[in-house]
Amino acid sequence: MDIQKKTVAITGAAGFIGGALSRYALQAGYQVIGVDNFERGPEHQAWKSIDFLARVNRDDFEKQPDFWLSKADAVFHLGARTDTYCLDTDLLNRLNLNYSKTLWNAAIRCGIPLMYASSAAVYGDGEWGYSDTNQHLAKLQPLNPYGQSKLDFDRWVTEQKEAPSNWFGYRFFNVYGYGEHHKGNMASVVWHGYHQIQERGKIRLFRSYREPYADGEQERDFISVNDVVRVLWYSFQQRFASGIYNLGTGQARPFLALAQGLFQSLNRQTNVEFIEMPMALRARYQYHTQADMSRFLEASSFPFAFQSLEDGIAAYVERLNMDKIS
């Protein structure tokens, strides 16, 4: 194995964002040490088109992180259990909290920067807003164990006296885009909506159970995976002030606008069916998310505009349509 400079390690490299970042890094002239569980079923085989320098099983990587990170210029830690329905706190703590602690300390020992994935799920129902200043870090109450595991690591990070040479924790908002087909229920509403329209001619959205939100007016900050990858790579290249930052577009959009964008991209008349929300989800449902991007934009001088929801959907639909043709 020819290890040389211009090499990055990416955990979750067989996944949605990790796979997109791996391809981006290769296009930028870097070699990629891909870390993940590469033994999963056929729906998880998109990684086979990625020319990894090395493929490392997650468990093997965790046992000897210094061996691999000593060969890399940076580590992007995107591997996690992202199932918001998972109630196994022991599993979430092992994969999302303790694994992250291991990589944090290994990055310090190896003298390389670390970029890791946090989540907007740490903000819970938004009672304390969506500012990443950490002013209310102790008061945040996630709505599910997944969000709690991400918040626990963010809190742990802020308590550490030692840190990697540069580090960035990004609280991803609602990421959508090409390459998420394997995520099943956790895939974006864009992906599910596209396939619902193809199969039934309509899209299904949850009814609202909270004023002043009408059906379909529940809001999310939807961000294209292409913008997420650009931010991650920009952070590695520019190395501005380390810290935990939000990563969304900074603009909340209603699910109804998402549905309309899908129908428009498919040249079809909008047809939305509102369905009952499962009782188990109602108490844990976010009605509004919107990233406060002011700290990131001020610190980074990020030079690119984020893609609009309509443009992002149009590009995504084009790729999905190409897959159908091929």
Secondary structure, 3 states (H helix, E strand, C coil): CCCCCCEEEEECCCCHHHHHHHHHHHHCCCEEEEEECCCCCHHHCHHHHCCCCEEEEHHHHHHCHHHHHCCCCEEEECCCCCCCCCCCHHHHHHHHHHHHHHHHHHHHHHCCCEEEEEEHHHHCCCCCCCCCCCCCCCCCCCCCHHHHHHHHHHHHHHCCCCCCCCEEEEEECEEECCCCHHHHHHCCHHHHHHHHHHHHCCEEEECCCCCCCCCCCCEECEEEHHHHHHHHHHHHHHCCCCEEEEECCCCCEEHHHHHHHHHHHCCCCCCEEEECCCHHHHCCCCCCCCCCCHHHHHHHCCCCCCCCHHHHHHHHHHHHHHHHHC
